[in-house]
Amino acid sequence: MGKPTGFKEFQRQAVPYRNPVERANDYLEIYTHAPEEHLKTQGARCMDCGVPFCQSDTGCPIDNLIPEWNDLVYNGRWEVALERLHKTNNFPEFTGRACPAPCEGACVLGIIEPAVTIKNIENAIIDRGWDEGWVVPRPPAEENLTGKSVAIVGSGPAGLSAAQQLRRAGHEVTVYERADRIGGLCMYGIPNMKLDKDTVERRVQQLRDEGVKFLTGKHVGKKEEFEPGHMTQIMQERGVKVEFVDPEKLVDEFDAVLMATGAAKPFDPTASCPGRDLDGVYYAMDFLTRNTKSLLDSDLKDGHALSAKDKHVIVIGGGDTGADCIGTSLRHGAKSIVNFELMAQPPAERADNNPWPQWPRIYRLDYSHEEMKSRTGDDPRCYEVLTKEFVGVDGKLTGVKTVQLDWTRPTPNGPPWTEIEGSEKVWPADLVFLATGFVGPELEVGEMLGLETQEPRRGWKTFRAEHGEFATNVEGVFAAGDCRRGQSLVVWAINEGRGAARAIDQYLMGSTCLSAPGLNL
Ligand code: FAD
């Protein structure tokens, strides 16, 4: 360990985001870069604590070797730090930017002092790696090394991490994606200010150079009816030619197939609310996908984004999706933005049995809340609010009727709250974005293949496969990422993609040298 007393000498200093008022005027990334000396002293705060909870699966789902690279950064050995980082993580620039950093929530130093700035250090290592030209394609030693081929359906972080691992193991890998750009929610979900799309494309190019084949505009399966905001429909509307591919053909033509289709099917708790059909009520992904496509195609000049300019916007649902709708509406120049959250505000104090500081899983102060507070002085978040009705005139949304909840008094034989009498309110609204979560993957493609489903959480339906094995009930077909696990995080998608790659390699070859979370070699 380079600096045993570092945690006593240096205070935590997170690398600040850009000024919130300025950054809310553009779609550039919100992050700033810190000088090397700063990162060095922050790395020195790592205690090498014997039981590094940060790299265990409570901390890091992909077992990142955090104490090792903290120490390497402290000692100025950046290229080795990058090599250690890539050992467990195919895309540190995705997690370094977008991950909520459960590792910092699990940092042992966090028990007595603010945690080590692990996420900043991860990001700095990978950014430097790209700047210095240390990130290069690593194709297999020869073409057609194993003679085996794998089709991957879906190009999010689960599909991409599996593709890279399998390609490097020597298989022929083809990725089928219905959108016109590769990256899944890292491309058409998480907005540019949180994860720049050039950053995603740079990584996709590395995979291309390693020999992964990408086919865009290929919807595997069939779809008779599209819910509003469906990716394939957005693509078709925008002139992208989308071809429907029979999944049976993939099973016949490839030695293995990996389903990595995400969990894009939205959950709509307002479905039975009066006025749900009014013009102005949209799924969050309809708004975010159209915005990113228009931004990338034309710098928002083509008029295909749903504009929130001068509109009263209500975002229903907290979490990352809700925060991204707030950030995007703010950049459009919305007149007002309010965010409803059903749950109570998480307590500021930690529970007695938890030695770590409270790490609010949901509803932490996110970048867009900070931007909104800086610009208007208001926090957009309103807790314990239930939507009762959408109000409108001539088919057009004008407001949302809500009631305030009391979670301390469950309704007998009813919901775990009571509606507070007299708390009804009508909020002005021109646009509502439903950011209320997802129930799982679209099942049509699974039905065509006869894939069984599972219910990882009540109301969710995903493709059935065990974590660690990732094999479905159909021979040679595997499932990983949000389509198996349910709506989750980028870091868990990488966990599953790496795990599935190992399982597929084992299936194809009878043995495997690929490492995977929990089994890192
Ligand atoms: P996805 O990323 O969803 O990729 C699935 C891909 O499969 C898509 O490209 C889709 O078009 C394609 N596909 C689906 N069906 C078919 C088909 N039949 N044929 C062909 N292609 C198909 N996580 C974080 O860690 N941090 C964040 O800040 C964060 N922010 C988020 C913000 C938003 C708005 C959303 C929606 C999610 C966010 N997440 C965040 C969650 C994270 O993005 C996902 O957990 C992760 O991307 C899941 O990866 P995946 O590869 O399983 O699926």
Residues whose N, C-alpha, C, O or C-beta is under 5 A from the ligand:
A	BS01	FAD	A98 C99 P100 V153 G154 S155 G156 P157 A158 G159 Y176 E177 R178 A179 G183 G184 L185 C186 G189 I190 K218 H219 V220 G221 M231 A260 T261 G262 A263 D320 T321 D324 V445 A480 G481 D482 C483 S488 L489 V490 V491 A493
